[in-house]
């Protein structure tokens, strides 16, 4: 008969990763990091745990470390949209805008229905002085998530920069 209360001997790596992720999402960062490290002690190439440590590093303003960790996770699992998106966010946090745009672009190749990736890439383009491309990305974010008020706000900023008298052309 299976125990209703799992212990270390009967919990698989998937359960450990889910527990670490749940702790991470609840904000129990130190506990989550310990669980990720525990997973990595058993499997040094656990991309999810490496990525988890990378996102923790990013939230702790250790963006260079985050980029390295998430980059390693990507080398293991190159088709994970979230990894590319979060690597873009870490690059953007330290004004490495070209790298951020490249990471968001790869994320969008893997998941073109992500309004957040369209929005974040739009912000990176706007910060890079490319308001036309930014407007296009904000428009796509709005198409996918019409309630995305920040995308509307930044699209307006693009129109102001571009002195565009016909903003409707970007929202169709």
HULINDA-V192724 format. One record per backbone hydrogen bond with DSSP energy under -0.5 kcal/mol. CO is the residue of the C=O (numbers start at 0). NH is the residue of the N-H. E is the energy in kcal/mol with one decimal. If there is no record, write none. Layout:
co nh e
CO NH E
CO NH E
//
This chain:
co nh e
3 5 -0.7
6 9 -1.4
6 10 -0.6
9 11 -0.6
11 15 -2.1
12 16 -2.6
13 17 -2.5
14 18 -2.4
15 19 -2.5
16 20 -2.8
17 21 -2.5
18 22 -2.4
19 23 -2.4
20 24 -2.8
21 25 -1.7
22 26 -0.6
22 27 -2.4
23 26 -1.2
26 28 -1.9
27 31 -2.7
28 32 -3.0
29 33 -2.1
30 34 -2.1
31 35 -2.8
32 36 -2.7
33 37 -2.2
34 38 -2.3
35 39 -2.3
36 40 -1.9
37 41 -1.1
38 42 -2.5
42 45 -1.7
44 46 -1.3
45 49 -2.3
46 50 -2.9
47 51 -2.5
48 52 -2.3
49 53 -2.0
50 54 -2.7
51 55 -2.1
52 56 -2.4
53 57 -2.2
54 58 -2.4
55 59 -1.5
56 61 -3.1
57 60 -1.8
60 62 -0.8
61 65 -2.4
62 66 -2.7
63 67 -2.0
64 68 -2.8
65 69 -3.1
66 70 -2.2
67 71 -2.1
68 72 -2.3
69 73 -2.4
70 74 -1.8
71 75 -1.1
72 76 -2.7
76 79 -1.2
78 80 -0.8
79 83 -1.5
80 84 -2.4
81 85 -2.8
82 86 -2.1
83 87 -2.2
84 88 -2.0
85 89 -2.0
86 90 -2.4
87 91 -2.7
88 92 -2.0
89 93 -0.8
90 93 -1.0
90 95 -2.7
91 94 -1.8
94 96 -1.4
95 99 -2.4
96 100 -3.0
97 101 -2.2
98 102 -2.5
99 103 -2.9
100 104 -2.5
101 105 -2.1
102 106 -2.4
103 107 -2.7
104 108 -1.8
105 109 -1.6
106 110 -2.2
110 113 -1.2
112 114 -0.9
113 117 -1.9
114 118 -2.8
115 119 -3.1
116 120 -2.4
117 121 -2.2
118 122 -2.4
119 123 -2.3
120 124 -2.7
121 125 -2.7
122 126 -2.9
123 127 -1.4
124 129 -2.8
125 128 -1.4
129 133 -2.2
130 134 -2.6
131 135 -1.7
132 136 -2.2
133 137 -2.9
134 138 -2.3
135 139 -1.9
136 140 -2.3
137 141 -2.3
138 142 -2.4
139 143 -2.2
140 144 -2.1
144 147 -2.5
146 148 -1.7
147 150 -0.5
147 151 -1.5
148 152 -2.5
149 153 -2.7
150 154 -2.3
151 155 -2.3
152 156 -1.7
153 157 -2.0
154 158 -2.2
155 159 -2.2
156 160 -2.4
157 161 -3.0
158 162 -1.1
158 163 -2.0
162 164 -0.6
165 168 -1.4
166 169 -1.7
167 170 -1.3
//
